[in-house]
Amino acid sequence: MAERDNSRLLNGGEEMGMTNEQYKGILLDQLADLRRILKLVTKAGNAEAQEEVEDQIAKLNEKLKF
């Protein structure tokens, strides 16, 4: 893992977090992955896994409402 350079923090600078667009992009990637997984577990007939994936998709959709 790369080391972080926190020298600017010592001089009163603030560390920047991700933008809303970056965050939304990550959520959309996760949503796409979960939709592919949902297709697989549905095809396999795994109702328990299907329910869990559907719950996770619903959570991501809620987070995307900003």
The first five atom37 places (N, CA, C, CB, O) and aatype in JSON, in Angstrom:
{
  "aatype": [12, 0, 6, 1, 3, 2, 15, 1, 10, 10, 2, 7, 7, 6, 6, 12, 7, 12, 16, 2, 6, 5, 18, 11, 7, 9, 10, 10, 3, 5, 10, 0, 3, 10, 1, 1, 9, 10, 11, 10, 19, 16, 11, 0, 7, 2, 0, 6, 0, 5, 6, 6, 19, 6, 3, 5, 9, 0, 11, 10, 2, 6, 11, 10, 11, 13],
  "atom_mask": [
    [1, 1, 1, 1, 1],
    [1, 1, 1, 1, 1],
    [1, 1, 1, 1, 1],
    [1, 1, 1, 1, 1],
    [1, 1, 1, 1, 1],
    [1, 1, 1, 1, 1],
    [1, 1, 1, 1, 1],
    [1, 1, 1, 1, 1],
    [1, 1, 1, 1, 1],
    [1, 1, 1, 1, 1],
    [1, 1, 1, 1, 1],
    [1, 1, 1, 0, 1],
    [1, 1, 1, 0, 1],
    [1, 1, 1, 1, 1],
    [1, 1, 1, 1, 1],
    [1, 1, 1, 1, 1],
    [1, 1, 1, 0, 1],
    [1, 1, 1, 1, 1],
    [1, 1, 1, 1, 1],
    [1, 1, 1, 1, 1],
    [1, 1, 1, 1, 1],
    [1, 1, 1, 1, 1],
    [1, 1, 1, 1, 1],
    [1, 1, 1, 1, 1],
    [1, 1, 1, 0, 1],
    [1, 1, 1, 1, 1],
    [1, 1, 1, 1, 1],
    [1, 1, 1, 1, 1],
    [1, 1, 1, 1, 1],
    [1, 1, 1, 1, 1],
    [1, 1, 1, 1, 1],
    [1, 1, 1, 1, 1],
    [1, 1, 1, 1, 1],
    [1, 1, 1, 1, 1],
    [1, 1, 1, 1, 1],
    [1, 1, 1, 1, 1],
    [1, 1, 1, 1, 1],
    [1, 1, 1, 1, 1],
    [1, 1, 1, 1, 1],
    [1, 1, 1, 1, 1],
    [1, 1, 1, 1, 1],
    [1, 1, 1, 1, 1],
    [1, 1, 1, 1, 1],
    [1, 1, 1, 1, 1],
    [1, 1, 1, 0, 1],
    [1, 1, 1, 1, 1],
    [1, 1, 1, 1, 1],
    [1, 1, 1, 1, 1],
    [1, 1, 1, 1, 1],
    [1, 1, 1, 1, 1],
    [1, 1, 1, 1, 1],
    [1, 1, 1, 1, 1],
    [1, 1, 1, 1, 1],
    [1, 1, 1, 1, 1],
    [1, 1, 1, 1, 1],
    [1, 1, 1, 1, 1],
    [1, 1, 1, 1, 1],
    [1, 1, 1, 1, 1],
    [1, 1, 1, 1, 1],
    [1, 1, 1, 1, 1],
    [1, 1, 1, 1, 1],
    [1, 1, 1, 1, 1],
    [1, 1, 1, 1, 1],
    [1, 1, 1, 1, 1],
    [1, 1, 1, 1, 1],
    [1, 1, 1, 1, 1]
  ],
  "atom_positions": [
    [[0.84, -1.18, 0.0], [0.0, 0.0, 0.0], [0.89, 1.24, 0.0], [-0.96, 0.0, 1.22], [1.91, 1.29, 0.69]],
    [[0.5, 2.22, -0.76], [1.27, 3.46, -0.83], [1.09, 4.24, 0.47], [0.83, 4.31, -2.04], [0.03, 4.25, 1.09]],
    [[2.18, 4.91, 0.84], [2.1, 5.73, 2.05], [1.47, 7.07, 1.72], [3.49, 5.92, 2.68], [1.62, 7.59, 0.62]],
    [[0.77, 7.61, 2.69], [0.11, 8.89, 2.5], [1.05, 10.02, 2.87], [-1.17, 8.97, 3.32], [1.84, 9.91, 3.8]],
    [[0.94, 11.1, 2.13], [1.73, 12.29, 2.43], [0.82, 13.27, 3.17], [2.32, 12.93, 1.12], [-0.01, 13.94, 2.56]],
    [[0.99, 13.33, 4.47], [0.15, 14.21, 5.29], [0.85, 15.51, 5.63], [-0.26, 13.5, 6.56], [0.42, 16.22, 6.54]],
    [[1.92, 15.85, 4.92], [2.68, 17.05, 5.25], [1.83, 18.31, 5.12], [3.9, 17.16, 4.36], [2.0, 19.25, 5.9]],
    [[0.93, 18.34, 4.16], [0.09, 19.54, 4.01], [-0.86, 19.71, 5.19], [-0.72, 19.47, 2.7], [-1.28, 20.83, 5.48]],
    [[-1.2, 18.61, 5.86], [-2.06, 18.71, 7.03], [-1.35, 19.42, 8.18], [-2.53, 17.33, 7.47], [-1.98, 20.1, 8.98]],
    [[-0.04, 19.24, 8.24], [0.72, 19.9, 9.29], [0.76, 21.4, 9.1], [2.14, 19.35, 9.34], [0.95, 22.15, 10.06]],
    [[0.59, 21.85, 7.87], [0.62, 23.28, 7.56], [-0.77, 23.89, 7.51], [1.32, 23.5, 6.24], [-0.94, 24.98, 6.95]],
    [[-1.76, 23.23, 8.08], [-3.1, 23.78, 8.15], [-3.99, 23.41, 7.0], [0.0, 0.0, 0.0], [-5.14, 23.84, 6.95]],
    [[-3.5, 22.63, 6.07], [-4.31, 22.2, 4.93], [-5.28, 21.11, 5.36], [0.0, 0.0, 0.0], [-5.09, 20.45, 6.38]],
    [[-6.29, 20.92, 4.57], [-7.28, 19.88, 4.86], [-7.16, 18.76, 3.85], [-8.71, 20.46, 4.86], [-6.88, 18.99, 2.67]],
    [[-7.37, 17.55, 4.31], [-7.37, 16.41, 3.41], [-8.7, 16.39, 2.66], [-7.12, 15.08, 4.19], [-9.75, 16.59, 3.26]],
    [[-8.64, 16.13, 1.38], [-9.85, 16.12, 0.57], [-10.44, 14.72, 0.51], [-9.55, 16.64, -0.85], [-9.7, 13.74, 0.37]],
    [[-11.74, 14.62, 0.62], [-12.44, 13.35, 0.46], [-12.86, 13.22, -0.99], [0.0, 0.0, 0.0], [-12.47, 14.02, -1.84]],
    [[-13.66, 12.21, -1.26], [-14.13, 12.03, -2.64], [-15.29, 12.96, -2.93], [-14.54, 10.56, -2.89], [-16.0, 13.41, -2.03]],
    [[-15.47, 13.24, -4.21], [-16.57, 14.09, -4.63], [-17.87, 13.26, -4.66], [-16.28, 14.71, -6.03], [-17.83, 12.03, -4.61]],
    [[-18.99, 13.94, -4.74], [-20.27, 13.26, -4.88], [-20.3, 12.39, -6.14], [-21.42, 14.27, -4.92], [-20.86, 11.3, -6.13]],
    [[-19.69, 12.9, -7.21], [-19.67, 12.14, -8.46], [-18.85, 10.86, -8.33], [-19.1, 13.01, -9.58], [-19.23, 9.82, -8.86]],
    [[-17.73, 10.94, -7.61], [-16.91, 9.74, -7.38], [-17.68, 8.73, -6.54], [-15.59, 10.11, -6.68], [-17.68, 7.53, -6.84]],
    [[-18.34, 9.22, -5.49], [-19.12, 8.35, -4.62], [-20.25, 7.68, -5.39], [-19.68, 9.14, -3.43], [-20.48, 6.47, -5.27]],
    [[-20.95, 8.46, -6.19], [-22.04, 7.92, -7.0], [-21.52, 6.89, -8.0], [-22.78, 9.06, -7.74], [-22.17, 5.88, -8.24]],
    [[-20.36, 7.14, -8.58], [-19.75, 6.19, -9.51], [-19.44, 4.86, -8.84], [0.0, 0.0, 0.0], [-19.67, 3.8, -9.42]],
    [[-18.94, 4.91, -7.62], [-18.65, 3.69, -6.87], [-19.94, 2.93, -6.59], [-17.92, 4.01, -5.53], [-20.0, 1.71, -6.77]],
    [[-20.97, 3.65, -6.17], [-22.26, 3.0, -5.89], [-22.84, 2.36, -7.15], [-23.24, 4.0, -5.31], [-23.39, 1.26, -7.09]],
    [[-22.73, 3.04, -8.28], [-23.26, 2.5, -9.53], [-22.5, 1.25, -9.96], [-23.19, 3.56, -10.64], [-23.09, 0.3, -10.49]],
    [[-21.18, 1.24, -9.74], [-20.39, 0.04, -10.03], [-20.84, -1.13, -9.15], [-18.89, 0.31, -9.82], [-21.0, -2.25, -9.63]],
    [[-21.04, -0.85, -7.86], [-21.49, -1.89, -6.95], [-22.87, -2.4, -7.34], [-21.51, -1.38, -5.52], [-23.14, -3.6, -7.27]],
    [[-23.73, -1.49, -7.75], [-25.08, -1.86, -8.16], [-25.05, -2.77, -9.39], [-25.92, -0.61, -8.45], [-25.79, -3.76, -9.46]],
    [[-24.21, -2.45, -10.34], [-24.07, -3.28, -11.54], [-23.57, -4.68, -11.17], [-23.09, -2.63, -12.56], [-24.06, -5.68, -11.69]],
    [[-22.6, -4.74, -10.26], [-22.09, -6.04, -9.81], [-23.19, -6.86, -9.13], [-20.91, -5.85, -8.84], [-23.33, -8.05, -9.4]],
    [[-23.95, -6.21, -8.27], [-25.01, -6.92, -7.56], [-26.12, -7.39, -8.49], [-25.6, -6.03, -6.48], [-26.71, -8.45, -8.27]],
    [[-26.39, -6.64, -9.53], [-27.41, -7.07, -10.5], [-26.96, -8.32, -11.24], [-27.72, -5.94, -11.51], [-27.76, -9.22, -11.51]],
    [[-25.65, -8.39, -11.57], [-25.12, -9.6, -12.2], [-25.21, -10.79, -11.25], [-23.67, -9.38, -12.65], [-25.55, -11.89, -11.66]],
    [[-24.89, -10.56, -9.99], [-24.97, -11.62, -8.98], [-26.41, -12.06, -8.8], [-24.38, -11.16, -7.64], [-26.68, -13.26, -8.66]],
    [[-27.34, -11.12, -8.81], [-28.75, -11.44, -8.66], [-29.21, -12.38, -9.78], [-29.59, -10.17, -8.66], [-29.94, -13.33, -9.52]],
    [[-28.77, -12.11, -11.0], [-29.14, -12.99, -12.12], [-28.63, -14.41, -11.88], [-28.58, -12.44, -13.44], [-29.33, -15.38, -12.14]],
    [[-27.41, -14.51, -11.38], [-26.82, -15.82, -11.14], [-27.54, -16.6, -10.03], [-25.35, -15.68, -10.78], [-27.84, -17.78, -10.2]],
    [[-27.82, -15.94, -8.92], [-28.47, -16.65, -7.81], [-29.92, -16.96, -8.13], [-28.39, -15.83, -6.53], [-30.46, -17.96, -7.66]],
    [[-30.56, -16.12, -8.93], [-31.93, -16.4, -9.36], [-31.94, -17.62, -10.27], [-32.54, -15.17, -10.08], [-32.78, -18.51, -10.12]],
    [[-31.01, -17.66, -11.2], [-30.9, -18.8, -12.11], [-30.59, -20.09, -11.34], [-29.82, -18.54, -13.16], [-31.06, -21.16, -11.71]],
    [[-29.78, -19.98, -10.28], [-29.41, -21.14, -9.47], [-30.53, -21.56, -8.53], [-28.15, -20.84, -8.67], [-30.49, -22.66, -7.96]],
    [[-31.52, -20.71, -8.36], [-32.64, -21.03, -7.49], [-32.33, -20.9, -6.0], [0.0, 0.0, 0.0], [-32.97, -21.55, -5.17]],
    [[-31.36, -20.06, -5.68], [-30.98, -19.86, -4.28], [-31.79, -18.69, -3.72], [-29.45, -19.59, -4.15], [-31.38, -17.53, -3.83]],
    [[-32.92, -19.0, -3.11], [-33.85, -17.96, -2.63], [-33.23, -17.12, -1.51], [-35.14, -18.6, -2.14], [-33.46, -15.92, -1.44]],
    [[-32.46, -17.75, -0.63], [-31.86, -17.02, 0.49], [-30.84, -15.99, -0.03], [-31.17, -17.99, 1.47], [-30.84, -14.84, 0.41]],
    [[-29.99, -16.41, -0.95], [-29.01, -15.49, -1.53], [-29.71, -14.41, -2.35], [-28.0, -16.25, -2.41], [-29.3, -13.25, -2.33]],
    [[-30.77, -14.78, -3.06], [-31.52, -13.81, -3.86], [-32.09, -12.72, -2.97], [-32.65, -14.52, -4.64], [-32.02, -11.54, -3.31]],
    [[-32.65, -13.1, -1.85], [-33.22, -12.12, -0.93], [-32.15, -11.17, -0.39], [-33.92, -12.83, 0.24], [-32.37, -9.97, -0.29]],
    [[-30.99, -11.72, -0.06], [-29.91, -10.89, 0.47], [-29.42, -9.9, -0.59], [-28.75, -11.77, 0.95], [-29.19, -8.73, -0.29]],
    [[-29.25, -10.36, -1.81], [-28.79, -9.48, -2.89], [-29.83, -8.4, -3.17], [-28.5, -10.29, -4.18], [-29.47, -7.24, -3.38]],
    [[-31.1, -8.76, -3.17], [-32.15, -7.77, -3.37], [-32.15, -6.72, -2.27], [-33.53, -8.45, -3.44], [-32.38, -5.54, -2.54]],
    [[-31.88, -7.13, -1.04], [-31.78, -6.17, 0.07], [-30.62, -5.21, -0.15], [-31.6, -6.92, 1.41], [-30.75, -4.0, 0.08]],
    [[-29.48, -5.74, -0.59], [-28.32, -4.89, -0.84], [-28.57, -3.92, -1.99], [-27.09, -5.74, -1.13], [-28.15, -2.77, -1.93]],
    [[-29.25, -4.38, -3.01], [-29.6, -3.51, -4.14], [-30.52, -2.38, -3.67], [-30.29, -4.32, -5.27], [-30.36, -1.23, -4.08]],
    [[-31.47, -2.71, -2.82], [-32.38, -1.68, -2.28], [-31.6, -0.64, -1.47], [-33.48, -2.34, -1.41], [-31.9, 0.55, -1.55]],
    [[-30.64, -1.08, -0.69], [-29.82, -0.15, 0.11], [-29.03, 0.79, -0.81], [-28.84, -0.93, 1.03], [-28.97, 1.99, -0.57]],
    [[-28.44, 0.23, -1.85], [-27.68, 1.06, -2.78], [-28.58, 2.06, -3.49], [-26.97, 0.2, -3.81], [-28.21, 3.22, -3.67]],
    [[-29.77, 1.63, -3.89], [-30.71, 2.54, -4.54], [-31.09, 3.69, -3.61], [-31.98, 1.78, -4.99], [-31.26, 4.82, -4.07]],
    [[-31.23, 3.42, -2.33], [-31.52, 4.49, -1.36], [-30.37, 5.48, -1.29], [-31.8, 3.9, 0.03], [-30.59, 6.69, -1.24]],
    [[-29.14, 4.97, -1.29], [-27.97, 5.85, -1.22], [-27.83, 6.7, -2.48], [-26.71, 5.03, -1.0], [-27.24, 7.78, -2.44]],
    [[-28.36, 6.21, -3.58], [-28.25, 6.95, -4.84], [-29.29, 8.05, -4.99], [-28.37, 5.99, -6.0], [-29.29, 8.76, -6.0]],
    [[-30.16, 8.21, -4.02], [-31.21, 9.24, -4.09], [-30.74, 10.58, -3.56], [-32.44, 8.79, -3.31], [-31.4, 11.2, -2.73]],
    [[-29.6, 11.04, -4.03], [-29.13, 12.37, -3.61], [-28.85, 13.23, -4.8], [-27.88, 12.27, -2.75], [-28.44, 14.38, -4.64]]
  ]
}
